[in-house]
Amino acid sequence: MIESPHNEKLKLVRKLRERKHREREGAFLTEGEDLLEAGLAAGAEPRFVLVAAGSGFSGEEVEPGLLASVSGLGSGTRAIAVWTQNWAEPGAAPCLYLHGVGDPGNVGAIVRTAHALLGGTVVLGPGCADPFSPKATRASMGSIFGQPVAQAEVDGTPAPRVALVAHGGGGLTAVGKAATICLGAEREGLPEEVLAACEGRVTIPLRSGGAESLNVAAVAAICAERISSLAMPEADADD
């Protein structure tokens, strides 16, 4: 049983809370038995699993207070796993391209949405949060293990492309014809170089008197559902 705070595995867990160390190690961590089970169910092999002594989970036991001290969760955790990062190539359509989406919760939610509705690839452009950060992996609810995620500039994504813009775009019909949907941060939107790489622009109409904008994860979900519904049409007739 691990009882020393100087244990090398505990040191690595602490380091992996920072992006620079995740990139250097090519690794990331998850906390909790749900994410551990999701990774194993997806066929991923953890580098190691640390569990609170007496928890009954499989892994290397750690004194519970010591494991809680390296946890990023307010209530501590009973299981921490370290995994190898798995990056995909950016070619598969349908593709969700994110540019400047810096909130890890949004990135993780979009990964989850793509996994549920699209497959394809989530491509992260400049300025995006790390999909392997603890907050992003929690928001993905385990989808980080099953949904391909890539890094590329917009010209590395398949054409034709459609950009989501706040004003002045066409209707959602164009989404179903695109290989890549380009999404930017809620406040800044997409830069001119990304807009120039797109064959079309789409605006989601909002009701008068309501909120002035949508969260980028909500926009991604609306677009993904549109693509999914076209790919998997349901029968209109009642049985």
C-alpha positions in Angstrom: 0.0 0.0 0.0 1.2 3.5 -0.9 1.7 5.6 2.3 4.3 8.1 1.3 3.4 11.5 -0.4 6.7 11.2 -2.2 5.6 8.1 -4.2 6.5 8.5 -7.9 2.9 7.7 -9.0 1.4 10.3 -6.7 4.0 12.8 -8.0 2.9 12.1 -11.6 -0.8 12.5 -10.7 0.0 15.9 -9.3 1.9 16.9 -12.4 -0.8 15.8 -14.8 -3.1 18.6 -13.5 -1.0 20.9 -15.6 -1.2 21.0 -19.4 2.5 21.2 -20.0 3.1 18.0 -18.0 0.3 16.2 -19.8 1.8 17.1 -23.1 5.3 16.2 -22.0 4.2 12.8 -20.6 1.6 12.1 -23.3 -0.7 11.1 -20.5 -3.8 12.3 -18.6 -5.7 11.3 -15.5 -9.3 10.5 -14.6 -10.9 10.5 -11.2 -13.8 8.3 -10.0 -15.0 4.8 -10.8 -17.4 5.9 -13.5 -14.6 7.3 -15.8 -12.4 4.3 -14.9 -15.2 1.9 -16.0 -15.8 4.0 -19.2 -12.2 3.8 -20.2 -12.0 0.0 -19.6 -15.3 -0.5 -21.5 -13.8 1.4 -24.5 -10.8 -0.9 -24.5 -8.3 1.6 -23.1 -5.5 0.3 -21.0 -4.5 2.5 -18.0 -0.9 3.0 -17.2 -1.9 2.5 -13.6 -4.9 2.7 -11.2 -4.7 4.0 -7.7 -7.6 3.2 -5.3 -8.4 4.1 -1.8 -7.5 1.3 0.6 -10.5 -0.7 1.6 -12.7 0.6 -1.3 -12.9 -2.8 -2.9 -11.8 -1.5 -6.3 -9.0 -3.2 -8.3 -5.8 -1.3 -8.4 -2.8 -0.3 -6.2 -4.1 0.7 -2.8 -3.3 4.1 -1.4 -3.9 5.4 2.1 -7.4 7.1 1.7 -6.3 10.5 3.1 -3.2 10.5 0.9 -5.3 9.7 -2.2 -7.7 12.5 -1.3 -4.8 14.9 -1.0 -4.0 14.5 -4.7 -7.6 14.5 -5.8 -9.0 17.5 -7.7 -12.5 16.7 -6.5 -13.8 18.5 -3.4 -15.0 15.3 -1.8 -11.9 13.3 -2.8 -12.1 10.1 -4.8 -11.9 6.4 -4.5 -10.1 5.8 -7.8 -7.5 7.7 -9.9 -6.3 6.3 -13.2 -3.5 7.5 -15.5 -4.0 6.8 -19.3 -2.0 7.4 -22.5 -3.4 10.2 -24.7 -4.8 9.0 -28.0 -4.9 11.6 -30.7 -6.6 10.9 -34.1 -5.9 12.2 -37.6 -8.2 15.1 -38.6 -9.6 13.6 -41.8 -12.8 11.8 -40.9 -16.2 13.4 -41.6 -18.5 14.5 -40.2 -16.1 16.8 -38.4 -16.6 19.4 -35.7 -13.8 22.0 -35.9 -13.4 24.2 -32.8 -11.4 27.4 -32.9 -10.6 29.4 -29.8 -12.9 27.4 -27.6 -11.0 27.8 -24.4 -13.3 26.5 -21.8 -12.5 22.8 -21.1 -16.1 22.1 -20.0 -17.4 23.2 -23.4 -14.7 21.1 -25.2 -15.6 18.0 -23.1 -19.3 18.5 -23.7 -18.8 18.8 -27.4 -16.7 15.6 -27.4 -19.6 13.9 -25.6 -22.1 15.2 -28.2 -20.1 14.1 -31.1 -19.7 10.6 -29.6 -23.4 10.4 -29.0 -24.7 11.7 -32.4 -21.9 11.9 -35.0 -18.8 9.8 -34.7 -16.4 11.4 -37.2 -13.8 13.6 -35.6 -13.6 16.6 -33.2 -10.7 18.8 -34.5 -9.2 21.3 -32.1 -7.7 24.4 -33.7 -5.7 27.2 -32.1 -6.7 28.5 -28.7 -8.7 25.5 -27.7 -8.7 23.9 -24.2 -7.0 20.6 -23.7 -9.5 17.8 -24.1 -7.5 15.7 -21.7 -7.7 18.2 -18.8 -9.6 16.9 -15.7 -12.5 19.3 -16.3 -12.8 18.3 -20.0 -12.7 14.6 -19.3 -15.3 14.9 -16.6 -17.5 16.9 -19.0 -17.1 14.3 -21.7 -18.5 11.6 -19.3 -16.1 9.1 -20.6 -16.5 9.9 -24.3 -12.9 11.0 -24.5 -12.1 7.3 -24.7 -14.4 6.6 -27.7 -14.6 9.8 -29.7 -11.6 10.6 -32.0 -10.1 14.0 -31.2 -7.5 15.6 -33.4 -5.4 18.8 -33.6 -5.2 20.8 -36.9 -5.7 24.1 -38.6 -9.0 24.5 -40.4 -7.4 23.7 -43.8 -6.6 20.2 -42.3 -10.4 19.4 -42.1 -12.5 17.9 -44.9 -14.4 20.2 -47.3 -17.1 21.5 -47.8 -17.1 23.5 -44.6 -19.8 25.5 -42.9 -19.2 28.3 -40.4 -21.6 29.0 -37.5 -22.0 32.8 -37.2 -24.2 34.9 -34.9 -25.8 37.0 -37.6 -26.2 37.0 -41.4 -25.9 33.3 -42.2 -28.3 31.0 -43.9 -30.5 28.3 -42.5 -29.6 25.0 -40.8 -30.2 23.0 -44.0 -26.6 23.7 -45.1 -25.3 21.9 -42.0 -26.5 18.5 -43.4 -24.5 19.0 -46.6 -21.2 19.9 -44.9 -18.3 17.6 -44.1 -17.0 20.1 -41.4 -18.9 22.4 -39.1 -16.7 25.2 -37.8 -17.5 26.6 -34.3 -15.8 29.5 -32.5 -16.0 30.9 -28.9 -19.3 32.5 -28.0 -17.8 36.0 -27.6 -15.2 36.2 -30.3 -16.7 33.9 -32.9 -14.6 32.7 -35.8 -11.7 34.7 -37.2 -11.6 35.8 -40.8 -9.2 33.2 -42.0 -11.5 30.4 -40.8 -14.5 32.1 -42.4 -12.6 32.4 -45.6 -12.0 28.6 -45.6 -15.7 27.9 -45.4 -18.1 27.5 -48.3 -21.1 28.6 -46.3 -22.3 30.3 -43.2 -25.2 29.3 -40.9 -27.0 31.3 -38.2 -29.3 29.6 -35.7 -32.4 31.9 -35.3 -33.1 33.0 -31.8 -36.5 34.1 -30.5 -37.2 37.8 -30.0 -36.8 38.9 -26.4 -34.8 35.9 -25.4 -31.1 35.3 -24.7 -28.8 37.1 -27.3 -26.6 34.1 -27.9 -26.1 30.3 -27.4 -23.3 28.5 -25.7 -21.0 26.9 -28.2 -21.7 23.5 -26.8 -25.4 24.0 -27.4 -24.7 25.2 -30.9 -22.6 22.0 -31.5 -25.5 19.9 -30.2 -28.0 21.5 -32.5 -25.9 21.0 -35.5 -25.0 17.4 -34.5 -28.6 16.5 -34.1 -29.4 17.9 -37.5 -26.7 15.8 -39.1 -27.7 12.8 -37.1 -31.4 13.1 -38.0 -30.6 13.2 -41.7 -28.3 10.2 -41.4 -30.8 8.2 -39.4 -34.3 9.2 -40.5 -37.2 7.9 -38.4 -40.3 6.6 -40.0 -43.1 9.2 -40.0 -45.9 6.8 -40.1 -47.4 5.3 -36.9 -47.5 1.6 -36.6 
